[in-house]
Amino acid sequence: MSESSLLVAFSKERPARLLADYLQSQGINAQYIVVSEGTRHGVELLEYQHWQNAKNIADEFIANPTALKYQEAAWQTGNTVTLPASSWFSVDVIFNALRQSPFTSLVLVICLLTYTLALIGISSPYEWLRILPLPTLIDNHQWWRLLGPAFIHFSTLHIVFNVLWWWMLGKQIEQTFGLSSLVLLFLFTAITSNVAQLIIDGPNFGGLSGVVYGLVGCVWWLGWLKPNWGIGFPKPIIIFLLLWLVVGFADILPMHMANTAHTTGLISGCLFALILSRFQLKNPSPDKDI
């Protein structure tokens, strides 16, 4: 990549993706790239003859990055990431991702660590985290167990599915609205989904999927309630996740799914999005670092 082909660079991923998608929708051949060993996110222009037009669009985007037309272009074109081959396992890239999304990273590490310990025969974290019947919790006051099931997973497929969605959605919320918003969303969706599942089916369950569906509901409804905020879901993904929820209730899968936790988490996330849309004092905007 030549230096002159780099149109603009940002310190965060989301604005670079939005601008690249909008340029594509305008017939300008551009793509999102990661530059500077993962510390900056750029838009690369692939056809230099469109440079001036692309520069004018980039300047307009920087002046008003939350305009609805950019989000609409992202929904139409989708997003792809181009990472340099040498950067996939770069320590700098990993450290930068962890630094930008500390709470997202913390929950992911706890889930992976707990599951890894169980694989090698150390099950004490499971015993310490598993939820107990409400009368028992009232007696022993071990209230952390209301969150515990979110960190417990029972198969590789189970944990991979959950942590990938958590990483993708959690860091989007954390980087857009701040750490405190994600912490509150995690606590709200984990407690409501775990307690609902406990009441309906008892204490033998685990998984981050109640929280994941909470993130899905939050991002989905924010895209609907506040489309100019530039956060949302492509409709095909929403349809897939809702169908997956229905499949769980149909009980046609070989594994037992915590359907009550999934549904409660989804509803809780939608409610959180409603609250966030009412009390967020100003539109979140991309972190511009040109």
C-alpha positions in Angstrom: 0.0 0.0 0.0 1.5 3.4 -1.0 1.2 6.3 1.4 -0.8 8.3 -1.0 -3.5 5.7 -1.2 -4.4 6.2 2.5 -7.3 8.6 2.4 -7.8 9.1 6.1 -7.1 7.3 9.4 -9.0 7.1 12.8 -8.1 5.9 16.2 -11.2 3.7 16.3 -12.6 1.1 13.9 -16.2 2.1 13.5 -15.8 5.5 11.7 -13.3 4.0 9.3 -15.8 1.2 8.4 -18.7 3.7 8.0 -16.7 5.9 5.7 -15.4 3.0 3.6 -18.9 1.6 3.2 -20.3 5.0 2.2 -17.6 5.6 -0.4 -18.4 2.2 -1.9 -22.1 3.1 -2.1 -21.1 6.3 -4.0 -19.2 4.2 -6.6 -15.7 5.0 -5.2 -13.5 1.9 -4.8 -12.3 2.1 -1.2 -11.7 -0.3 1.6 -11.3 -0.4 5.4 -7.8 -1.4 6.5 -5.8 -1.6 9.8 -2.6 0.4 9.8 0.2 1.2 12.3 0.3 -2.3 13.7 -3.4 -2.2 14.7 -3.3 1.2 16.5 -5.1 3.1 13.8 -7.9 2.3 11.4 -7.8 3.7 7.9 -9.7 4.0 4.6 -7.6 3.1 1.6 -8.5 4.5 -1.9 -8.0 1.9 -4.6 -8.4 4.2 -7.6 -6.5 7.5 -7.4 -8.5 9.3 -10.0 -11.3 9.6 -7.5 -9.1 11.2 -4.9 -10.5 14.7 -4.8 -14.1 13.5 -4.7 -13.3 11.0 -2.0 -11.4 13.7 0.0 -14.5 15.9 -0.1 -16.7 13.1 1.1 -14.2 12.3 3.9 -14.2 16.0 5.0 -18.0 16.0 5.1 -18.0 12.7 7.1 -15.6 14.2 9.7 -17.8 17.2 10.1 -21.0 15.1 10.7 -20.1 11.4 11.3 -23.5 10.5 12.8 -25.5 11.3 9.7 -28.1 8.7 8.9 -26.8 8.2 5.3 -23.5 6.6 6.5 -25.3 4.0 8.6 -27.7 3.2 5.8 -24.7 2.6 3.5 -23.1 0.3 6.0 -26.3 -1.8 6.1 -26.4 -2.0 2.3 -22.8 -3.0 1.7 -21.8 -4.9 4.9 -18.4 -4.7 6.6 -15.1 -6.5 5.9 -11.8 -6.2 7.7 -8.5 -6.4 5.9 -5.7 -7.2 8.3 -2.0 -7.5 7.3 -1.0 -11.1 7.5 1.7 -10.3 10.0 -0.7 -8.5 12.3 -3.1 -11.3 13.1 -1.1 -12.5 16.1 0.8 -9.3 16.7 1.3 -8.5 20.4 0.7 -4.8 19.7 -2.7 -5.6 18.0 -3.8 -7.8 20.9 -2.7 -5.4 23.6 -4.4 -2.4 21.8 -7.7 -4.3 21.5 -7.5 -5.2 25.2 -6.7 -1.6 26.2 -9.5 -0.1 24.2 -12.1 -2.6 25.5 -11.0 -3.5 29.1 -14.4 -4.8 30.4 -15.1 -6.7 27.3 -11.7 -8.3 27.5 -12.1 -9.0 31.3 -15.3 -11.0 30.8 -13.8 -12.9 27.8 -10.7 -13.9 29.8 -12.7 -15.0 32.8 -14.9 -17.2 30.6 -11.9 -18.7 28.8 -9.9 -19.3 32.0 -12.9 -20.9 33.8 -13.5 -23.3 30.9 -9.8 -24.1 30.5 -9.5 -25.0 34.2 -12.5 -27.3 33.9 -10.9 -29.0 30.9 -7.8 -29.9 32.9 -9.9 -31.2 35.8 -10.1 -28.1 38.1 -13.8 -27.7 38.6 -13.7 -25.5 41.7 -14.4 -22.3 39.8 -17.6 -23.9 38.5 -18.6 -24.8 42.1 -17.9 -21.3 43.2 -19.8 -19.6 40.4 -22.8 -21.8 39.9 -26.2 -20.4 40.9 -28.1 -21.7 43.9 -31.8 -21.7 44.6 -33.1 -18.3 45.8 -33.9 -19.5 49.4 -30.3 -20.7 49.7 -28.9 -17.4 48.4 -31.1 -15.5 50.8 -29.6 -17.6 53.7 -25.9 -17.5 52.6 -25.8 -14.1 50.9 -23.6 -15.3 48.1 -25.1 -12.9 45.7 -22.2 -13.1 43.2 -23.8 -16.4 42.1 -26.5 -14.4 40.4 -23.8 -13.5 37.8 -21.9 -16.8 38.0 -23.7 -18.8 35.2 -22.6 -16.2 32.7 -19.0 -17.4 33.1 -19.7 -21.2 33.0 -19.7 -23.1 29.7 -20.1 -26.8 29.0 -18.6 -27.4 25.5 -16.2 -25.8 23.1 -18.9 -24.9 20.7 -20.9 -23.3 23.5 -18.1 -21.0 24.6 -16.8 -20.2 21.2 -20.3 -19.1 20.0 -20.8 -16.9 23.1 -17.4 -15.2 23.4 -17.2 -14.3 19.7 -20.6 -12.6 19.9 -19.6 -11.0 23.3 -16.4 -9.7 21.8 -18.0 -8.3 18.7 -20.9 -6.6 20.4 -19.4 -5.8 23.8 -16.5 -3.8 22.4 -18.8 -1.9 20.1 -20.9 -0.7 23.0 -17.9 -0.1 25.3 -16.1 2.0 22.7 -19.2 3.9 21.7 -20.9 4.6 25.1 -18.1 3.9 27.6 -17.1 1.2 30.1 -19.8 2.1 32.6 -22.6 1.6 30.1 -21.3 -1.9 29.2 -20.9 -2.8 32.9 -24.4 -1.8 33.7 -25.8 -3.7 30.6 -23.8 -6.8 31.7 -25.1 -6.7 35.2 -28.7 -6.0 34.2 -28.9 -8.7 31.5 -26.9 -11.3 33.5 -29.0 -11.0 36.7 -32.4 -10.8 35.0 -31.7 -13.7 32.6 -30.1 -15.9 35.2 -32.8 -15.3 37.8 -35.6 -16.0 35.2 -33.9 -19.2 34.1 -33.4 -20.2 37.8 -37.1 -19.7 38.6 -38.4 -21.5 35.5 -36.0 -24.5 35.1 -33.9 -24.6 38.3 -30.1 -24.0 39.0 -28.5 -26.5 36.5 -27.5 -24.1 33.7 -24.7 -21.9 32.5 -23.5 -19.7 29.7 -23.0 -16.2 28.5 -25.8 -16.4 26.0 -28.4 -14.6 28.1 -26.0 -11.6 28.2 -25.2 -12.0 24.5 -28.9 -11.9 23.6 -29.1 -8.8 25.8 -26.3 -7.2 23.7 -28.2 -8.2 20.6 -31.4 -6.6 21.9 -29.6 -3.4 22.9 -27.7 -2.9 19.6 -30.8 -3.9 17.6 -33.1 -1.4 19.3 -30.5 1.4 19.3 -30.2 1.0 15.6 -34.0 1.3 15.4 -34.5 4.1 18.0 -31.4 6.2 17.2 -30.2 5.3 13.7 -28.1 8.5 13.5 -25.9 7.1 16.3 -24.3 4.8 13.8 -24.7 1.6 15.8 -26.9 -1.3 14.7 -27.3 -4.7 13.1 -27.8 -5.9 9.5 -31.3 -7.3 9.3 -30.2 -10.8 8.1 -28.2 -11.3 11.3 -31.2 -10.2 13.5 -33.4 -12.6 11.6 -30.9 -15.4 12.1 -30.6 -14.8 15.9 -34.3 -14.6 16.3 -34.8 -17.8 14.4 -32.1 -19.5 16.5 -34.1 -18.4 19.6 -37.3 -20.0 18.1 -35.3 -23.2 17.3 -34.3 -23.4 21.0 -38.0 -23.4 22.0 -38.8 -26.1 19.4 -36.4 -28.4 21.3 -35.1 -30.1 18.1 -31.4 -29.6 19.0 -29.3 -32.3 20.7 -28.3 -30.0 23.5 -30.6 -28.4 26.1 -30.8 -24.6 25.6 -31.5 -22.0 28.4 -34.5 -20.6 26.4 -35.8 -18.5 29.3 -32.4 -16.9 29.8 -32.1 -16.1 26.1 -35.6 -14.5 25.9 -35.2 -12.6 29.2 -31.8 -11.3 28.1 -33.1 -10.1 24.8 -36.0 -8.2 26.4 -33.7 -6.8 29.0 -31.3 -5.6 26.3 -34.1 -3.9 24.5 -35.2 -2.1 27.7 -31.7 -1.0 28.3 -31.5 0.4 24.8 -34.7 2.4 25.5 -33.3 3.8 28.7 -29.9 4.6 27.0 -31.7 6.4 24.1 -33.6 8.6 26.6 -30.8 9.5 28.9 -27.8 9.8 26.6 -27.3 13.5 26.6 -25.7 13.8 23.2 -25.1 11.6 20.2 -22.0 9.4 20.5 -19.5 10.2 17.8 -16.5 8.5 16.3 -13.2 9.3 17.9 -11.5 11.3 15.1 -7.7 11.2 15.0 -6.7 12.3 11.5 
